[in-house]
């Protein structure tokens, strides 16, 4: 990894989600990492066949690193709704599609609100959860792994037009507003992904210091 102030180290990001790519690039640029979306390298998404966020993130990162020959970062994240026993969880991006209710962010939000239409406010608790992994190479035996969560509840109807995914229907308990109403710096500071990436940045800085001491 390059030191701060030197040429950026290119790192492949194992995602096709434009919102995630922009968020992570904003967070990682200050420490000299330049994210390259795997799609721009012609790398197709790998099937997410694992049963946990961390296993899925590792699966995606190893695939992207192997195909690109670059270090890789991947995240796996999702929305956990307590009254739905943690669903949609791993399947957050495909929640509506898996139930034959269309596809995409709008369909996911609409279907989730439909599922909760008879649930009162005090039972709509939920959280975003994120796991971020970093691999120096595809066979890295000691990947860096961090995680973060963001507590909140599901609103009765969408609010705002910012963000992506479930942001319009998730009221976070830090600002008590829909995530879609937050400006980018605030979201990056408070979000599940922001927390996981902040931890990752600290681990990468420590790794950088160790590398410098060994040279």
HELIX and SHEET records of a PDB file:
HELIX    1   1 UNK A   18  UNK A   28  1                                  11    
HELIX    2   2 UNK A   29  UNK A   31  5                                   3    
HELIX    3   3 UNK A   38  UNK A   41  5                                   4    
HELIX    4   4 UNK A   53  UNK A   68  1                                  16    
HELIX    5   5 UNK A   82  UNK A   84  5                                   3    
HELIX    6   6 UNK A   89  UNK A   94  5                                   6    
HELIX    7   7 UNK A   95  UNK A   98  1                                   4    
HELIX    8   8 UNK A  105  UNK A  115  1                                  11    
HELIX    9   9 UNK A  121  UNK A  123  5                                   3    
HELIX   10  10 UNK A  167  UNK A  169  5                                   3    
HELIX   11  11 UNK A  179  UNK A  181  5                                   3    
HELIX   12  12 UNK A  184  UNK A  190  1                                   7    
HELIX   13  13 UNK A  192  UNK A  214  1                                  23    
SHEET    1   A 7 UNK A  33  UNK A  37  0                                        
SHEET    2   A 7 UNK A   9  UNK A  13  1                                        
SHEET    3   A 7 UNK A  71  UNK A  81  1                                        
SHEET    4   A 7 UNK A 125  UNK A 135 -1                                        
SHEET    5   A 7 UNK A 144  UNK A 154 -1                                        
SHEET    6   A 7 UNK A 170  UNK A 172 -1                                        
SHEET    7   A 7 UNK A 177  UNK A 178 -1                                        
END                                                                             
